[in-house]
Structures are given as C-alpha cells and as structure tokens.
Amino acid sequence: MVRVGDPPDLPCGSLDPDILIWAEREGRILISADKSTMPGHMIDHLAAGRHSPGVIILRSRTLAAATSDLVAIAYCSGPDEWLDMVRYFP
C-alpha cells in the first residue's frame, strides 16, 4: 500500500487525473474516499483510451471499517476483477 505523498513521483496535492495515470503506470488499484469527483475522472481517463487496475471507493468513514473492507476485498477477489472498474464499498 502506498499513499499519495510517499513516492517521489506522486507528491501530496497531486490531482485526481494524475493519480489515475500514476496508478495505471504502477499497476496499483486506487483506493479513495472521493465519491464525488473520482468516478468522473475515471470516466475521462477511460475515454482518453487509458486503462486502470481499478478504483475502490470506500464509503466507510472510520479507519476500522475501511480496514475491514480492504481485508475482505484482498481475500475475496483477484486483481483482474477490478480492471477499468469503479466499485463502491460497502
């Protein structure tokens, strides 16, 4: 797991479209709580002919609930299930 701001090529303050490009290049599923703008950016990303390992939008607001959701996702799915998709949890 990597946070925005950890890798030098993904600094804090990166815009959503840039984060999607980074995640595509690095083969990383993006986990976000941004349910208002991230889905639209994903639509634009795919419309530009790009691809995505996937986007998970977490609706849980507590760290414990989000962690529980991510553990379940990791054990119950494979990475190919997320390709070019946005899914909301829970």
WOSULMO-V340183 format. One record per residue. N is the residue number from 1. RES is the residue in one letter. SS is DSSP state (helix for helix, strand for strand, loop for the rest). PHI is phi in whole degrees, -180 to 180 (none if undefined). NEAR is the number of other ideal C-beta (glycine too) atoms within 12 Angstrom. Layout:
BEGIN
N_RES_SS_PHI_NEAR + N_RES_SS_PHI_NEAR
END
This chain:
BEGIN
1_M_loop_none_15 + 2_V_loop_-131_18 + 3_R_loop_-101_16 + 4_V_loop_-58_25 + 5_G_loop_104_14 + 6_D_loop_-76_15 + 7_P_loop_-74_18 + 8_P_loop_-62_11 + 9_D_loop_-92_16 + 10_L_loop_-139_23 + 11_P_loop_-72_15 + 12_C_loop_-55_13 + 13_G_loop_88_10 + 14_S_loop_-60_22 + 15_L_loop_-77_19 + 16_D_helix_-52_26 + 17_P_helix_-60_24 + 18_D_helix_-69_21 + 19_I_helix_-66_35 + 20_L_helix_-63_39 + 21_I_helix_-65_25 + 22_W_helix_-61_29 + 23_A_helix_-62_35 + 24_E_helix_-62_26 + 25_R_helix_-62_18 + 26_E_helix_-89_18 + 27_G_loop_69_17 + 28_R_loop_-109_27 + 29_I_loop_-71_34 + 30_L_strand_-90_41 + 31_I_strand_-114_32 + 32_S_strand_-143_31 + 33_A_loop_-104_22 + 34_D_loop_-84_24 + 35_K_loop_-84_21 + 36_S_loop_-88_12 + 37_T_loop_-117_20 + 38_M_helix_-60_30 + 39_P_helix_-59_24 + 40_G_helix_-65_19 + 41_H_helix_-65_30 + 42_M_helix_-66_35 + 43_I_helix_-59_20 + 44_D_helix_-63_19 + 45_H_helix_-60_31 + 46_L_helix_-70_22 + 47_A_helix_-65_15 + 48_A_loop_-81_15 + 49_G_loop_86_10 + 50_R_loop_-89_21 + 51_H_loop_-133_21 + 52_S_loop_-147_39 + 53_P_loop_-65_29 + 54_G_loop_129_32 + 55_V_strand_-131_37 + 56_I_strand_-110_37 + 57_I_strand_-101_30 + 58_L_strand_-90_29 + 59_R_loop_-88_19 + 60_S_loop_-65_22 + 61_R_loop_-100_12 + 62_T_loop_-97_13 + 63_L_helix_-61_12 + 64_A_helix_-63_11 + 65_A_helix_-67_17 + 66_A_helix_-64_23 + 67_T_helix_-63_17 + 68_S_helix_-60_17 + 69_D_helix_-62_27 + 70_L_helix_-66_22 + 71_V_helix_-64_15 + 72_A_helix_-62_17 + 73_I_helix_-62_26 + 74_A_helix_-62_19 + 75_Y_helix_-84_10 + 76_C_helix_-105_12 + 77_S_loop_-144_20 + 78_G_loop_-107_13 + 79_P_helix_-62_16 + 80_D_helix_-69_12 + 81_E_helix_-71_16 + 82_W_helix_-104_28 + 83_L_loop_-52_19 + 84_D_loop_58_24 + 85_M_loop_-124_24 + 86_V_strand_-116_30 + 87_R_strand_-128_27 + 88_Y_strand_-106_20 + 89_F_strand_-135_29 + 90_P_loop_-75_17
END
